[in-house]
């Protein structure tokens, strides 16, 4: 299977996307400003060789740009996600969190039927390959903090401010 990629500048940094042969989104990576090649490197490590093709990625890029411009709150293209059954369950629940709202890791664990799994939920969210579209940024601590690696926290905070949730 081929992997097609494109990237564009956004208010959150350089966004790199990848779609499969069927046009289904398989990866979104947001590189912080000043680190434009970070997404390319991460994507190639995960997917292997990429075919840089604006046409193949056009629909996905259009939708994400509309999100960046406050013109879109939901996405209606196919997704191609790879993960464990637990990760897929966690990521599916992320898709139920409305734009501009947040829930806690504990709440997400309760929603997937495993109330003691908040730490595992956090780890699964950290492995989410389709940032923005599968909105892991909408999950925060019960105390209202955005946690994670520094770069990730900064981008997640920007996304939450963009949506009016912070």
C-alpha positions in Angstrom: 0.0 0.0 0.0 1.2 3.5 -0.9 1.2 6.4 1.5 0.6 9.9 0.1 1.6 13.0 2.1 1.3 16.7 2.0 2.0 19.5 4.5 1.0 23.1 5.1 1.5 25.9 7.5 -1.2 26.5 10.1 -1.7 28.7 13.2 -0.5 25.7 15.2 2.7 25.0 13.3 3.5 22.9 10.2 0.8 20.2 9.7 1.8 17.0 7.8 -0.9 14.6 6.7 -0.9 11.2 5.1 -3.6 9.3 3.3 -3.7 5.7 2.0 -4.5 4.4 -1.5 -8.2 4.9 -0.8 -7.8 8.5 0.4 -8.4 7.6 4.0 -6.5 9.7 6.5 -3.9 7.7 8.4 -1.7 10.3 10.0 -1.8 14.0 11.1 1.3 15.5 12.7 1.6 19.0 13.9 5.2 20.2 14.1 5.8 23.3 16.3 6.8 26.4 14.6 10.5 26.4 13.7 10.6 22.6 13.3 9.1 22.0 9.8 10.7 18.6 9.0 9.7 17.0 12.3 6.4 15.7 10.9 8.1 14.2 7.8 10.6 12.3 9.9 8.0 11.0 12.3 5.7 9.9 9.5 8.4 8.1 7.5 9.4 6.2 10.7 5.8 5.1 11.2 4.7 4.5 7.6 7.9 4.1 5.6 8.3 5.7 2.2 5.9 8.6 1.4 4.8 9.8 -1.9 4.4 13.6 -1.6 1.2 14.3 -3.6 -1.0 17.3 -3.0 -3.8 16.0 -5.2 -4.2 12.7 -3.2 -4.3 14.7 0.1 -6.4 17.7 -1.2 -9.7 16.8 0.5 -8.1 16.2 3.9 -6.0 19.3 3.7 -9.0 21.4 2.7 -11.0 20.1 5.7 -8.2 20.7 8.2 -7.5 24.2 6.8 -11.2 24.9 7.2 -10.9 23.8 10.9 -7.9 26.1 11.3 -10.0 29.0 9.8 -13.0 28.3 12.2 -15.1 27.2 9.2 -15.4 23.5 10.3 -16.0 21.7 13.5 -16.4 18.1 12.3 -14.7 16.0 9.6 -16.4 13.7 7.1 -13.7 11.7 5.4 -12.6 8.2 6.0 -10.0 7.3 8.5 -7.4 4.5 8.4 -6.2 3.9 11.9 -3.8 1.3 13.2 -3.7 0.4 16.9 -4.5 -2.2 19.5 -8.2 -3.0 20.1 -7.9 -0.9 23.3 -6.4 2.1 21.5 -9.1 1.9 18.8 -11.8 1.8 21.5 -10.2 4.9 23.2 -9.8 6.8 19.9 -13.4 6.0 18.9 -14.6 7.6 22.1 -12.5 10.7 21.4 -14.6 11.2 18.3 -17.7 11.6 20.5 -16.3 14.7 22.4 -17.9 17.8 20.9 -15.8 20.6 19.5 -15.0 23.2 22.2 -15.5 20.9 25.1 -13.2 18.8 27.3 -13.5 15.7 29.5 -11.1 14.2 31.9 -9.0 11.0 31.4 -11.2 9.4 34.2 -14.4 10.4 32.3 -13.0 8.9 29.1 -12.2 5.7 31.0 -15.7 5.5 32.3 -17.2 6.1 28.9 -15.3 3.1 27.4 -16.5 1.0 30.3 -13.2 0.7 32.2 -13.3 3.3 35.0 -9.9 2.3 36.4 -8.1 2.7 33.1 -7.5 6.5 33.1 -3.7 6.1 32.9 -4.0 3.6 30.1 -6.4 6.0 28.3 -3.8 8.7 28.6 -1.2 6.4 27.1 -3.5 5.5 24.2 -4.3 9.1 23.6 -0.6 9.8 23.4 -0.3 7.3 20.6 -3.1 8.8 18.6 -1.8 9.1 15.0 -4.6 11.4 13.8 -4.3 14.6 15.9 -7.0 17.3 15.5 -9.4 14.9 13.6 -9.4 12.3 16.4 -9.4 15.0 19.1 -7.1 13.8 21.9 -6.5 17.4 22.8 -10.0 17.5 24.3 -9.0 15.2 27.2 -7.4 16.9 30.2 -6.8 16.1 33.8 -9.7 16.2 36.4 -8.0 19.4 37.7 -8.2 21.1 34.3 -4.6 20.8 33.3 -3.3 19.9 29.8 -0.5 17.3 30.4 2.0 15.4 28.2 5.3 16.2 26.6 6.1 19.9 26.4 5.7 20.2 22.6 2.5 18.2 22.8 1.1 20.3 25.6 1.8 23.6 23.7 0.0 22.3 20.6 -2.9 20.9 22.6 -3.3 24.2 24.4 -3.4 26.1 21.1 -6.0 23.7 19.8 -8.2 24.1 22.9 -7.9 27.9 22.8 -8.8 27.8 19.1 -12.0 25.8 20.0 -12.8 28.2 22.9 -12.3 25.4 25.5 -9.5 27.2 27.4 
